[in-house]
């Protein structure tokens, strides 16, 4: 019974998000009200709020991905002797093999990120999610009281992902193939991760000396 209830809740949440996204893309983010979304999704306005505390989250609904929660889990669950960046490299390799939506760059993805960039409120919410991701990574790297180096590393990891995504979308929109955009994304991820690894290694040596 409980499993079926949870499945129904997931379906309702997804339906609300899908309906809202369709309305936003058709008419613009600011032009669509929560009342209209509730009517189109055949739920009450309160139900919309039960699943989404903010209007922006209706379209930025993959918050676990945007907060890089799977990055935190990869660092937390890494085997003994493996560096945090090593764990993230393994994770990205797996996501690439699985063709995870996080690594997808096609017309749909390009349209989505162009839409987000055109809305100041969505861009502001995305920055908040990036800040949450950076703080979460710093906590994972250094525990409950992260130092400046851990915070810098967390911020650099988030910036790496953000920059790689933006550049991959630019490449695709300028006429590049999805394959080329994909290669640009992972190339920048590799370079960014290498920079973070070098910085953390140098920081450890400095502290040790």
C-alpha positions in Angstrom: 0.0 0.0 0.0 2.7 2.4 1.0 4.7 1.7 -2.2 1.7 2.3 -4.4 1.0 5.6 -2.5 4.6 6.8 -3.1 4.3 5.8 -6.8 1.1 7.8 -7.1 2.8 10.8 -5.5 5.7 10.6 -7.9 3.3 10.4 -10.8 1.4 13.5 -9.6 4.5 15.5 -9.1 5.8 14.6 -12.5 2.5 15.4 -14.1 2.4 18.9 -12.5 5.9 19.6 -13.6 5.3 18.4 -17.1 2.1 20.5 -17.4 3.8 23.6 -16.0 6.9 23.2 -18.3 4.6 22.9 -21.3 2.8 26.1 -20.3 6.0 28.0 -19.6 7.6 27.1 -22.9 4.4 28.0 -24.8 3.7 31.4 -23.1 6.8 32.4 -21.1 7.6 31.8 -17.4 6.2 35.1 -16.0 3.0 34.9 -18.0 1.8 31.6 -16.4 0.1 31.6 -13.0 0.0 28.9 -10.4 -3.8 28.9 -10.7 -3.5 28.1 -14.4 -1.0 25.3 -13.7 -3.3 23.7 -11.1 -6.3 23.8 -13.5 -4.3 22.3 -16.4 -2.9 19.6 -14.2 -6.3 18.9 -12.7 -5.2 19.4 -9.1 -5.7 22.1 -6.5 -3.4 25.0 -6.0 -2.6 23.7 -2.6 -1.5 20.4 -4.2 0.9 22.3 -6.4 2.4 23.9 -3.3 2.6 20.5 -1.5 5.0 19.3 -4.2 6.7 22.6 -5.2 7.4 25.3 -2.7 8.4 27.8 -5.4 7.2 28.5 -8.9 10.8 28.3 -10.2 11.1 24.8 -8.9 8.3 23.6 -11.3 10.7 23.8 -14.2 13.9 23.3 -12.3 12.4 20.1 -10.9 15.6 18.0 -11.2 17.0 19.7 -8.1 18.9 16.6 -7.0 20.9 16.8 -10.2 21.3 20.6 -10.0 22.4 20.4 -6.4 24.9 17.7 -7.5 23.6 15.3 -4.8 25.1 12.4 -6.7 28.5 14.1 -6.6 28.2 14.2 -2.8 27.2 10.6 -2.7 30.1 9.5 -4.9 32.6 11.3 -2.6 31.0 9.9 0.5 30.9 6.3 -0.8 34.3 6.2 -2.5 36.6 3.3 -1.6 39.5 3.8 0.8 42.5 5.3 -0.9 40.5 7.0 -3.7 40.6 10.8 -3.9 37.3 12.8 -4.0 38.1 13.9 -7.6 38.9 10.3 -8.5 35.5 9.3 -7.3 33.9 12.1 -9.3 35.8 11.0 -12.4 34.4 7.5 -12.0 30.9 8.9 -11.5 31.1 11.0 -14.7 32.4 8.0 -16.7 29.4 6.0 -15.5 26.9 8.8 -16.3 28.5 9.1 -19.8 28.1 5.3 -20.4 24.5 5.4 -19.2 23.7 8.5 -21.3 22.2 10.1 -18.2 20.1 13.3 -18.8 22.8 15.2 -16.8 25.2 14.7 -19.7 22.7 15.1 -22.6 23.1 17.9 -25.1 20.5 18.0 -27.9 17.8 20.4 -29.1 15.6 19.7 -26.1 18.4 20.5 -23.7 19.5 23.6 -25.6 15.9 24.9 -25.6 15.6 24.3 -21.9 18.8 26.1 -20.9 18.0 29.0 -23.3 14.6 29.3 -21.6 16.2 29.4 -18.1 18.8 32.0 -19.2 16.0 34.3 -20.5 14.3 34.5 -17.1 16.0 36.5 -14.3 14.0 34.6 -11.6 15.0 31.2 -12.9 18.6 32.4 -13.2 18.5 33.6 -9.6 17.1 30.3 -8.4 19.7 28.4 -10.4 22.4 30.5 -8.6 20.9 29.5 -5.3 21.0 25.8 -6.2 24.6 26.2 -7.3 25.5 27.8 -4.0 23.7 24.9 -2.1 25.7 22.5 -4.3 29.0 24.2 -3.5 28.3 24.2 0.2 27.2 20.6 0.2 30.4 19.5 -1.6 32.5 21.5 0.9 30.8 19.7 3.8 31.5 16.3 2.0 35.1 17.2 1.4 35.9 18.5 4.9 33.2 17.6 7.4 30.8 19.8 9.3 33.3 22.7 9.5 34.8 23.1 6.1 37.8 25.3 5.7 38.5 27.8 3.0 40.2 25.2 0.8 37.2 22.9 0.9 34.8 25.7 0.1 37.0 26.8 -2.8 37.2 23.2 -4.1 33.4 22.9 -3.8 32.9 26.1 -5.6 35.3 25.1 -8.4 33.6 21.8 -8.9 30.2 23.6 -9.3 31.8 26.2 -11.6 33.3 23.5 -13.7 30.0 21.8 -14.3 28.2 25.1 -14.9 30.8 26.3 -17.4 31.0 22.9 -19.2 27.3 22.9 -19.6 27.1 26.4 -20.9 29.8 25.8 -23.4 28.4 22.6 -24.6 25.0 24.3 -25.2 26.8 27.1 -27.1 28.6 24.6 -29.3 25.3 22.8 -30.1 23.5 26.1 -30.9 26.2 27.3 -33.2 25.6 24.3 -35.4 27.8 21.7 -33.7 26.6 18.2 -33.4 25.4 16.6 -30.2 28.5 14.5 -30.3 30.8 17.5 -30.4 28.9 19.3 -27.6 29.2 16.1 -25.6 33.0 16.1 -26.2 33.3 19.7 -25.2 31.3 19.1 -22.0 33.5 16.2 -20.9 36.7 17.9 -22.0 36.0 20.9 -19.8 34.9 18.6 -16.9 38.3 16.8 -17.1 40.2 20.1 -17.1 38.2 21.5 -14.3 38.6 18.4 -12.2 42.3 18.3 -12.8 42.6 21.9 -11.6 40.7 21.1 -8.4 42.8 18.0 -7.8 46.0 20.0 -8.2 44.8 22.8 -5.9 43.7 20.3 -3.2 47.0 18.4 -3.4 49.0 21.6 -3.2 46.9 22.7 -0.2 47.5 19.4 1.6 51.2 19.7 1.0 51.2 23.3 2.3 49.4 22.3 5.5 51.8 19.4 6.0 54.8 21.6 5.7 
